[in-house]
Amino acid sequence: MKKIIFIFIASGFFVCLLLAISKTPDGALITPQGQGTVTMEAGTFEAFPLPDYAAKFVSDDYKSYLVEVEPGIKIHVLEVGTGYPLFLQHGSPTSGFLYRKIAEKLPTDRVRVIMPTLAGLGFSSKIPASQHTLDNHTRWINQVLVQLKLKGVIYAGQDWGGPVGMGALAKSPGVIKGLVAMNTLFNAPTEDVNLSVPHTLVKSPLVGEFLMEVLISVFDRLHTMQGDPLSIPANVAQLYGKPVIDSGNEKATLALMRMVPDGPDHSSVPALREIEKYALALDIPVELVWGLNDPIIGKGLPKMKQNFPHAPVTETQAGHFLQEEVPTEIAAALMRIVGQIQHTKVAQALLD
């Protein structure tokens, strides 16, 4: 009997190993195809009709379009409203839809809410795992800024959206006029560090593939990273997961986790050092909105306070995806920044 049990366990392990190996290929470039066009002041872009399961999360006022930032690399953008531009960048493994609740709380007759989705996620192009680098993502998001001809924006970023968006803005100096940072980090590590146990485990070849692509789906675990697990019900998890899973290119979530630096020698560090230098030198209005129950980046608040010592801080009981839990607080922070910028402009006009 013991021999049979051993053979059964060994066979199971072997099957899992084969499955993990089968998941190791780099993946393919999958380019979304739109239908029709969307015309804006900056030009004409490829319209992207949303599938029914996604369309029900936003109103008919939304524009949904694709920006081709390189041949075959298209960034999906959701946009609503007119007025001062707010450029809102999500992180892994969500999409621009993460900011839909904030948009509902904003006066869209006064602000233009722009919500791009990182390559590999949502309805943007799916890319080979090896193309998930901080340099690539910042370059692609910068091209969205450039092609939309944005001259001044208030920026908000969370998770990878923080450094990716800030890196994109660093390539167009002077565009960022205000910042709302949420559960993100801009600092490059100066010593070995691990963000979380899962981030450590997935760094290992095969182990990462087995954990993230065979054993579990990260989209089924999103609710566990929240202060209120009910804030991400099944249909919201599907909103983020279905476009990635249906593409057959689920390696994006694993690749983005492997992008997280675990020490000064990590491949993301050179780009992150430049982003840190740029962010900490900014002289703009800044606010921090933080989810204290975030098991991944919640502990990063002291460092962000050190980065921006004069920034007002809104501490909440939300988790990692705080946009799903405290949209009112985030919208309020954004509008306070809008108010500061507009007040400064009026004061400058009077002086001139």
N, C-alpha and C positions, 0 to 999 in steps of 0.2 A: 504493500500500500504506500509506504514512504517513497518508494522508487517511482510509483505512478504519480504521486503528488509532485515530486521533484521534476519529473518530465513535463508535467502540466504547467508548472510555474516557469520552467526554462523555456518551454514552447511559447508561452504567453509573452515572456520577455523578448524572445527572438522576433515574434510578430511585431511587437511594439517598436523594436529596433529597426526592422524593415520599413515600418510606416514612417518612422522618423527620418530614415535615410531617403525615402521617397519624397519627403518634403524639403530636402535641402537644395534642389535646383534654384537658380537665381530668380526665376519668374520672368514673365514677359511684359513688354510694353503694351498696354491696352488703352487705346485712345477713344474717348467718348465722342459720339456723333450727335450734334444738335439738329434742330429743325427750325428754319426761319432765322430771323435776325432781330436784334434789339438795338435800337438807335438811341444814342445818348450824345451829350455835348462833346465827349471825347472821341466819338466815332461810332462805327457800327460793329457789333459783336455777334457771335453765333449764339442764337437762343437755344436754351436747353429745357424742353418741357419736362416737368417733374412727373415721375410716376405717381399713381394715385396714393400709395401709402405714404409718400413724402409730401405731396401737395396739400394734404389735409392739415398739415402742421402750420401752414402759412396762409396769409390772405391773398386775394387776387391782386392786391397792390404791389406784390413783390415782383421784381425782375429776376429771372434766372438765366444766366448766360455763361459762356465759356470764353476765357482769354487764353489764346495760344502763346505761351511764353517761350517755347522752343519748338522746333518741328516735332509733332506728336505729343508734346507735353501741354495739356490744357488744364487750366485751373478753373474750377467751377466757382461762380460767384453768385451769392444771393444779395439783393439790394432792395431797400425800401426807403422812401422818404426823400425830401429835398432840403437843402440848406447846408449847414456846416458839416463836412464829412467826418464820420467816425469810422475808423478802420479797425475792425474787431477780428482778432486771430485766435482760433481755437488751437488745441493741441491734440495729442494722441489719446484714444483712437476715434475721436468724434468727427465733426464736420462743422461747416458754417452754421448749420441748424442749431448749434449749441447756444447761439445768441438770439434765437427767435423770441424767447420770453423777455429779454431785455428790450428788444425792438418794440414789443407791445407796450412797454412802460415809457417809451420815449416819445416826445412830441415830433412826429415825423413830418410836420409842416415846418419844423425849424432845423432838423438834422437829417442828413443823408447817412443811412446805416449800411455799411459795406462789409460783407461777411464772406471772405474767400475760404476755400477748403484746400488743405495741403494735398500735394500730389501723393497718390497712393491710397487716399481715403475718400469717403463720400462719392460724389459724382465726378471728381477730378480724374485725370489720367492715372491708371495703375502702372507702376514702374517696377523694374527689377530691383531686388533687395539691395544690390550693390550700389544703386543710384540714390539710396536714402542716406545722404550726407548733409551736414549742416550747411556747407557751402552751396550745395545744389538747392536746398529748400529756400535759403535766403535769396539766392539769385532769381529763382522762379517767382517768389512773392514780390520781389522788387520790380520785376517786369509787369506785374499787375498794377503796382503803383504808377509806373511809367506810362503804361498804355492807357490807363484811366486819366492820365494827366493831372494827378492830384498834386496840388501845390502846398497844401497845408492840411494836416489831419490831427485829430485826437486819436491816439492809439490805445487799444486795450488788448492785453495778451494773457493767456493762461497756459500752464503746462509748457509743452514745446513751442506753443504760440508766442510765448514771451521772447525767448532768444531768436526764434526764426523771424518774427515780425520786426524786432529791434534790429536784427542784422540786415533785413531788407531795407529798413529806413536809413541805416547807416550808409547804404550805397547811394542814397539820395539825400545828402545832408540838407537840413533846413526844412524838410517836409513835416517832421513831427513837431507839433506845437503844444501837446499835452499828453499825459500818460496816466492810464489806470492799470495797475499791475495786480494780477490775481493768481495766487498759488502758482508761482513760477520762480525761476532763478535766472539771474544774468551772470553769475560769477563762475569763472573757471576754477576747478579744484587745484589746490597747490600741494595736496597730499592724497594718498589713496583713500577712497571713500566709496561707500555703496549706498545708493539711494534707498533701496529696499531689498529684502531677501529675493523676491521674484526677479528684480533687475540683476542681481548677482547670478542667479541660477541660469538665466537665459543667455548669459554671455558665453556659456560653453556650447560648442558645436554638438549637434544631435540632441543634447539635453534640452536646449531651447526649443528645437523643432518638436520634440516629443511633448514638452509641457504646453506649448502655445498652439500647436497645430494638430496634435493628436489627443492629448489628455483633456484640455479645456479650451473653451473659446473665451477670449477676453471680453467679448460683448455680453456674454452671460454673467460676467462678474462685475459689470460697471456699478450696479447698485450697492455692492459691498464696500465701495470706496466713498459712500455718501454719509453725511450726518443722518439723513433720513433716507433709508433704503427705498422707500416708496416713491421717492422723487424721480427714479428712473424705472418706470414700469416696462413691461415686455414690449409694448409698441414703440417706446422711445429707444430701447436697446436695439430693436429692429431697424429703426430709422438710421442709426449709425452703422449697424453691422451688415445689413442686407446688401448694400452696394459693394462692399468689400468681399463678402462671402460669395455673392453671385458671380463676381468677376473671376473667381478661382485664384485670386492673388492675395491670399490672407497673410502672406509674409510681411506685409507692411507693418503690422502691429509689432511683430518680433523685431524687424529692422529698426523701427523707431525706438524700441526699448534698448537695443544694442547701441544706438547712437548716444545714449546717456553716458557721459564720461564717468569713469570709476577711478580716475587718477590723472596726474599731470601728463602722462604719456598717451592718453587716449586720443584717437584720431579727431575727435570733435573739439579738442582743447584749443588748437591754434585759432580757429574761427571764433570760439567762445571768448577767448582773451580779447579779441578785437571788439566784439560786441559789448563785453563788460567795460572796456575802456570808453567806448562811445556813450553807453548808457549813463555811466557815472559822471560824465562831463557835461551832460545836458543841463541847461538852465531853463527849465519849463515847469509849469504846474504839474504836480504829481500827486496821485492818491493811491493808497493801497487798500484793497478789499480782500479779506482773507477768510478762508474756511479752516477753522481750527481743528475740525475733525477729519481732515485729509490725512490718511495714513501714509501718503507718498511724500508730499511737499509741505504739509502743515507745519513741520518743524523748521521750515526755512524762513519764517516771518522775522526773527531777530536779524538775520543777515540782510533782508530787504529793508528793514528799518535802518540798519547801519548804512546801506547804500543811499537811502533817501531820508535823511534824518529830519527833514522839515515837512515831510509828507503826512497829511492826515491819514489815520488808519481806521478802517471799519472792520472790527473783528466780529465774525459770525460763527455759528455752530454748524455751518455747512461742511461738506466734505470736499473731495477733489474737484468734482464738476459743479462748482458753486453756482454757475449760471443757471442750473436747473433748480436750485434751492432758494437763492436770494437775488432774483432778478431786480427787485425794487431797489435794493441797496446799491447794486452795480449801476443801474440807470441813474440813480441820484448822484453818484460820484461822477459819472460822465457829464451830467448836466452842470454840476458845480464847476468842472473844468471848462465847459463851454462858457459859463458865465464869467469866469476869470479872464478868459481870452477876449471875449467881447468887451468886457469892462476895460481891459488894457488897450484895446484898439480905439475905444471911444476917448479914453484919456490921452492917448498919443495924438489922435486927430485934433483934440482941443489944444494940445501943446504946439502942434504944427500950424 
